[in-house]
C-alpha cells in the first residue's frame, strides 16, 4: 500500500542523513590523525575541537551511541595531549 511506500521513503531519507553525518565524523577524526602524523600543533588542536563537536552531534542525533562517541573523544584527546606534552618538552 501507499503507506508502506511512504515509510520506506522516509527510512531511506533518514539513512541518507545518517550517512552524511557519519561521513563528517570520519573525516573529522581523520583530520586529527593526519595533523598528529604531520606534527602540526595548531592543526591538531583545531582538528580535535572539530572532531569532538562532530562526535557529540552524531551522538545527540542518535546516529552513533553516546558511549562510542565518548570513547572516541577520550582516546583522541589522550593522543593529542600526549603529543602536545611531548612537543612542549622535546627530550628525544
matplotlib code that plots the C-alpha trace (Angstrom):
import matplotlib.pyplot as plt

x = [0.0, 1.0, 1.7, 4.4, 6.0, 6.0, 7.5, 10.2, 11.0, 11.2, 13.6, 15.8, 15.9, 16.9, 19.6, 21.0, 21.1, 22.9, 25.4, 26.3, 26.7, 28.9, 31.0, 31.6, 32.6, 35.0, 36.6, 37.0, 38.6, 40.9, 41.9, 43.1, 45.1, 46.7, 47.6, 49.2, 51.3, 52.3, 53.2, 51.3, 50.3, 47.8, 46.1, 45.9, 44.1, 41.6, 41.0, 40.3, 37.8, 36.1, 36.1, 34.7, 31.9, 31.1, 31.1, 28.9, 26.5, 26.3, 25.6, 23.0, 21.1, 21.3, 23.5, 26.1, 25.8, 26.8, 29.2, 31.0, 31.3, 32.6, 35.2, 36.4, 36.7, 38.5, 41.0, 41.6, 42.1, 44.6, 46.6, 46.5, 47.5, 50.4, 51.5, 51.3, 53.2, 55.9, 56.1, 56.3, 59.3, 61.3, 63.6, 64.2]
y = [0.0, 3.6, 3.9, 1.3, 3.1, 6.4, 4.7, 3.2, 6.6, 8.1, 5.4, 6.0, 9.7, 9.0, 6.6, 9.2, 11.8, 9.4, 8.5, 12.2, 12.7, 9.6, 10.7, 14.1, 12.3, 10.0, 13.0, 15.0, 12.1, 11.5, 15.2, 14.8, 11.7, 13.5, 16.5, 14.2, 12.5, 15.8, 17.1, 20.3, 21.7, 24.3, 21.9, 19.2, 21.4, 22.8, 19.3, 17.8, 20.5, 19.8, 16.1, 16.4, 18.6, 16.2, 13.1, 14.9, 16.0, 12.5, 11.0, 13.6, 12.8, 9.1, 8.3, 6.6, 5.5, 8.1, 5.7, 5.2, 8.9, 9.4, 6.7, 8.0, 11.6, 10.3, 8.3, 11.1, 13.6, 11.3, 11.0, 14.8, 15.5, 13.0, 14.7, 18.2, 17.3, 15.6, 18.6, 21.0, 19.2, 17.6, 15.2, 12.9]
z = [0.0, -0.3, 3.5, 3.2, 0.3, 2.2, 5.2, 3.0, 1.5, 5.0, 6.0, 3.0, 3.7, 7.3, 6.2, 3.7, 6.5, 8.8, 6.1, 5.7, 9.5, 9.8, 6.8, 8.5, 11.8, 10.0, 8.1, 11.3, 13.1, 10.1, 10.2, 13.8, 12.9, 9.9, 12.0, 14.6, 11.9, 10.5, 14.0, 13.5, 16.9, 15.7, 13.3, 16.0, 18.5, 16.0, 14.5, 17.9, 18.6, 15.3, 15.8, 19.4, 18.1, 15.2, 17.5, 20.1, 17.4, 15.9, 19.4, 20.2, 17.0, 17.7, 14.7, 16.9, 20.5, 23.1, 24.7, 21.4, 20.8, 24.4, 24.0, 20.6, 22.0, 25.1, 23.0, 20.6, 23.4, 25.1, 21.9, 21.4, 25.0, 24.7, 21.5, 23.0, 26.1, 24.1, 21.8, 24.8, 26.3, 23.5, 25.2, 22.2]

ax = plt.figure().add_subplot(projection="3d")
ax.plot(x, y, z, "-o")
ax.set_aspect("equal")
plt.show()
